[in-house]
Structure formats: structure tokens, C-alpha cells
Amino acid sequence: MIARILPWPFMSALLLIMWLLLNQTIALGHIVLGGVLAIALPLLTSSLRPTKARVKRPGLIIKLFLIVTWDSILSNIAVARIVLGSKQARDNSGFIKVPLDLRDPYGLSTLAVILTAVPGTVWSEFSEDGDILTVHVLDLTDEATSIRSIKDRYEKPLMEIFE
């Protein structure tokens, strides 16, 4: 019964807290109104939520997290060298087209977050058929190596986790 009223209790609690913070009050009227909104909004928007993600290999998430963290550290150093270096060092940027095998929407969104979070790369465009991903690379020295790196370091683990 409670699961029907509060299908996402954490979301409802966050909505109530945000309501009270935005109104800068804990008056009873605002608590009641915020509570009604915190219950009603998740119920009204439930049809907009995608299906739940099915994680097939949760242990691999930690390994992927460590890879992304390491890549982020190295990329921060590389980006700093490019930005602080000569103008010629900044002329190596470009776009690459990465052929995708990953189809899971959660895996694709995670790949988007990874590529945008790691300095020096940005998810730029996703083809309508879902086969090609365009990525902007700040230091593009070898297109094939960059594509292989994205596929091996990020796409393959995400496929193992979600598909």
C-alpha cells in the first residue's frame, strides 16, 4: 500500500526538502503543501520514467570507475599542458566518429557522462540510427587510437555491465 503512494520515497523526500528550502520556511502550511507535491509529482510523472536498469556485472562498475578516475587525472594534466602551452599545441583538436555496439540506454547515458566528464573529450552528436557517436577530442593525434581507446576502455565494460 505504501509503495503505491510513495513509489520513490527518496525522490519524494528530496522534493519536500527542496520545497521547504526554496520557500525558506517550515510553516505547517508549506509542509502540507510540499508533502502533497512530493507525493503527487512522482505519481504523475511515473509514465515518463524509463524501465529500470539491469546491471549484469556490478563488480565491473568499480573497475570502470577506477579506469575513469585514472583517465580523468591523466587528462587533466594533458589538458593543462595544452591550455598553458603554445598555440600550436592547441591546434590538434578535432571530431571523431565512433561506431557503437552499445545499445542499452543506461549504458549510452553513462558513456555520455564519462566522455563529457573526462577532460579533453565531449560527446557531441549521436546519429539517429544509434550506430555512430561523434566525439570532440581536444588533443587528436591519432583518430584510430582514440576510437579504439573509447571502445576498449569505456564501451566494452559498459556493454558487460548493462547488456
Phi, psi and omega in degrees: 000312181293326179296332177287321181283320180239075181294333178230078185300323179296317178297318179297318179297318178296320178297317179297315179298315179298319178301313181293322179293318180294327179270353178052046179203155172237033177296149184304319180299319179288326176295317179294311180297316177298322178295318178298314178296321181294333176273317187288316185299313177298325178293318181290332182260008184298328180289344179275345183283136177288171177296159180291146178287142175249111180270119184271327181227081184297331179296332180289339179299318180296316179298315179297320178300316179294321177297313181295320178297314179297314179298323179294320178297311180296321181292324177299318179294316181295318180294320178299319178296320180293313183294320182273350183275198183287164178297327180298326179292337181271359184268009182264008184282158179182177180254143175235151177254116182257117176288129185258140170255339181290131181237338183296129183298327178288322176295319179294319179292325176293321176298320178298317180295316181299310184294330179276330181282328179283119182302139177101349177227147177217130173295120187252313183208146178238121184296154182299325180278354177078014183264335187233134176245129176261127182235135173269129181243126183292319182241081184265098179261323180219110184300315182298320179294319179296317179297313180299321180296315179297316182292316184284317186278330186241309186293313182299313177298323179294324176295321178292327181285315190256337186251000000 
